[in-house]
Amino acid sequence: MIFLPKSENTPPCLEIEKQKANGTYNCEGVLEALRNDFYNKCYICEDREPHSINIEHFVPHKGNKDLMFAWENLFYCCSHCNNNKLARAVFDEILNCTIETDGVDIKIKYEIDPFPGEKARIIALENNNKVNNTVRLLNEIYNGTTTLKKIESANIRNKLLSEIRKFQDLLFEYVNDDYNQEEKIEFKRKIIQQLRPTSNFTAFKRWIIRKSEYLRPDFEEFI
């Protein structure tokens, strides 16, 4: 999870649908607006261009129309993450990635070693309910619980590991003295691109930089 500010402009159809007896929050414009706000990534696992997409209520609406149709409560989520979080009271209180002060980037550490079969390590850097609940959710998302969820999690981790290996290749190229300055500038440009919120699994890539005393001075401003 990384900080992803939501647009302030509520899709007009939400208020119209709210007034109907059987209105739907999944109305024209909502999905596209969410897709843009979240860069076509699931806000929890950060898988870009997920095969299955849900409009998730960050705070469960439980039939409350205000929460059901509140623009700030609608999030872009893959079905794997939504099903893990769904209707579980422990996850009603987690960090909100659209609120900068919640600090999803810096209150949690994201790690995975770039080898097949490795588990993701999600580590709390603050001890409070929101952080601890978010860490628990993310560990379940990336590592699985039931047999089915473990398979789904392994599929996500395979994508994650592929991204991390490619990112580390760029980092090794950047520090390789065999390349000239012009080539190093191009490697740096590509690394910066991978640290942007549009990238797959950005949180893990940013923590590689945060942990490196060698790389951090060159890239800290981009995370």
C-alpha positions in Angstrom: 0.0 0.0 0.0 1.2 3.5 -0.8 -0.4 6.9 -0.4 -2.8 7.6 -3.3 -4.8 10.8 -3.0 -8.4 10.5 -4.3 -9.9 13.1 -6.6 -12.3 15.5 -4.9 -14.9 15.5 -7.7 -17.7 13.1 -6.9 -19.0 11.4 -10.1 -22.5 13.0 -10.6 -24.3 9.7 -10.8 -23.6 8.8 -7.2 -26.0 11.4 -5.8 -28.6 10.5 -8.4 -28.4 6.8 -7.6 -28.5 7.5 -3.9 -32.0 9.0 -4.2 -33.4 5.8 -5.9 -35.0 3.0 -4.0 -32.6 0.5 -5.6 -29.8 2.7 -6.8 -26.3 1.4 -7.4 -22.9 2.9 -6.5 -21.5 1.1 -9.5 -22.8 3.7 -11.9 -21.4 5.3 -15.0 -18.2 7.2 -14.3 -17.5 5.7 -10.9 -15.3 2.8 -12.0 -13.4 4.9 -14.5 -12.8 7.6 -11.9 -11.5 5.0 -9.4 -9.4 3.4 -12.1 -7.7 6.7 -12.7 -7.3 7.6 -9.0 -5.7 4.3 -8.1 -3.7 4.0 -11.3 -5.5 0.8 -12.2 -4.0 -0.9 -9.2 -5.6 -2.7 -6.3 -5.1 -0.3 -3.4 -4.2 -3.2 -1.0 -1.8 -5.5 -2.9 -0.8 -3.0 -5.6 -1.2 -5.5 -8.4 -1.6 -3.3 -11.6 -4.2 -4.2 -14.1 -5.9 -6.9 -11.9 -7.9 -9.5 -13.7 -10.9 -9.1 -11.4 -12.0 -5.7 -10.0 -14.3 -4.8 -7.2 -15.6 -1.5 -6.0 -14.8 -1.8 -2.3 -16.3 0.1 0.6 -13.4 1.0 2.8 -15.7 1.3 5.8 -18.4 -1.4 5.5 -21.7 0.3 4.8 -23.9 -2.4 6.5 -26.9 -0.9 4.7 -26.1 2.7 5.6 -26.9 4.7 2.4 -24.5 7.6 3.3 -21.6 5.1 3.5 -22.8 3.1 0.5 -22.7 6.2 -1.8 -19.9 8.2 -0.2 -17.3 8.9 -2.9 -14.5 9.0 -0.3 -15.5 5.4 0.9 -15.3 3.8 -2.6 -11.9 2.1 -3.4 -10.5 0.1 -6.3 -9.7 -3.4 -5.2 -9.0 -6.8 -6.7 -11.3 -9.7 -5.7 -8.6 -11.5 -3.8 -8.0 -8.6 -1.5 -11.7 -7.6 -1.2 -12.6 -11.2 -0.2 -9.9 -11.3 2.4 -11.0 -8.0 4.0 -14.7 -8.5 3.5 -17.0 -8.6 6.6 -14.1 -9.1 9.0 -14.5 -6.6 11.9 -10.7 -6.7 12.7 -10.1 -5.0 9.3 -12.7 -2.3 9.8 -9.9 -0.2 11.3 -6.9 -0.1 9.0 -4.7 2.6 7.5 -6.3 4.6 4.8 -4.0 5.0 1.8 -5.9 8.1 0.5 -5.0 10.0 3.7 -1.4 11.1 3.7 -1.2 11.4 7.5 -2.1 7.7 7.9 1.4 7.0 6.6 0.9 3.7 4.8 4.4 4.2 3.1 6.4 4.8 6.3 4.6 3.1 9.2 4.9 -0.3 7.6 8.0 -2.0 6.0 7.6 -4.1 2.9 10.2 -6.8 2.2 10.6 -9.9 0.0 13.7 -11.7 -1.1 13.9 -12.2 -4.9 13.8 -16.0 -4.9 11.1 -18.4 -5.9 8.8 -19.5 -3.0 9.8 -16.6 -0.7 7.1 -15.2 1.5 6.5 -11.4 1.8 7.4 -9.8 5.1 5.1 -7.0 6.2 6.5 -5.3 9.4 4.8 -2.8 11.7 7.0 0.2 12.5 4.4 1.7 14.9 2.4 -0.2 17.6 -1.2 0.8 17.3 -4.5 -0.9 16.2 -4.6 0.7 12.7 -1.0 -0.3 11.8 -1.2 -3.7 13.4 -4.5 -4.5 11.6 -3.1 -3.3 8.3 0.0 -5.5 8.7 -2.1 -8.5 9.5 -4.3 -7.9 6.4 -1.3 -7.4 4.1 0.5 -10.6 5.4 -2.7 -12.5 4.7 -3.0 -10.9 1.3 0.6 -11.7 0.2 1.0 -15.1 2.0 -2.5 -16.6 2.2 -4.4 -18.4 4.9 -6.7 -21.1 3.4 -5.6 -23.4 0.7 -7.4 -21.4 -2.0 -6.0 -18.1 -0.6 -2.5 -19.5 -0.5 -2.7 -20.3 -4.2 -4.1 -16.8 -5.0 -1.3 -15.2 -2.8 1.3 -17.3 -4.6 0.1 -15.9 -7.9 0.4 -12.4 -6.7 3.9 -13.1 -5.2 5.1 -14.5 -8.5 4.2 -11.1 -10.2 5.8 -9.3 -7.2 9.0 -11.3 -7.4 9.3 -10.7 -11.2 8.9 -7.0 -10.6 11.5 -7.0 -7.8 14.0 -8.9 -9.8 13.7 -6.5 -12.8 14.0 -3.6 -10.4 17.1 -5.0 -8.7 18.6 -5.6 -12.2 18.2 -1.8 -12.8 19.8 -1.0 -9.5 22.8 -3.2 -10.3 23.2 -1.7 -13.7 23.1 1.8 -12.1 26.0 1.1 -9.7 28.0 -0.8 -12.3 31.2 1.1 -13.2 31.3 -0.4 -16.7 28.7 2.1 -17.8 29.4 5.7 -18.8 27.6 8.7 -17.3 25.0 8.9 -20.1 24.1 5.3 -19.6 23.8 5.7 -15.8 21.5 8.7 -16.3 19.2 6.4 -18.4 19.3 3.7 -15.7 18.4 6.4 -13.1 15.5 7.6 -15.2 14.1 4.0 -15.3 14.6 3.5 -11.6 12.7 6.7 -10.8 9.9 5.5 -13.1 9.6 2.4 -11.0 9.3 4.4 -7.8 6.3 6.3 -9.0 2.8 5.4 -7.7 1.9 4.1 -11.2 4.3 1.2 -10.9 3.5 -2.3 -9.8 4.2 -3.0 -6.1 5.7 0.4 -5.5 5.9 0.0 -1.7 8.3 -2.9 -2.0 10.5 -1.0 -4.4 10.6 2.1 -2.3 11.7 0.1 0.7 14.6 -1.3 -1.2 15.8 2.2 -1.6 15.0 3.2 2.0 17.1 0.4 3.3 20.1 1.1 1.2 22.6 3.7 2.5 24.3 3.6 -0.9 21.2 4.2 -3.1 19.1 6.4 -0.7 20.9 9.7 -1.3 20.3 9.4 -5.1 16.6 8.4 -4.9 15.2 9.5 -1.6 13.5 12.6 -3.1 11.5 10.3 -5.4 9.9 8.2 -2.6 
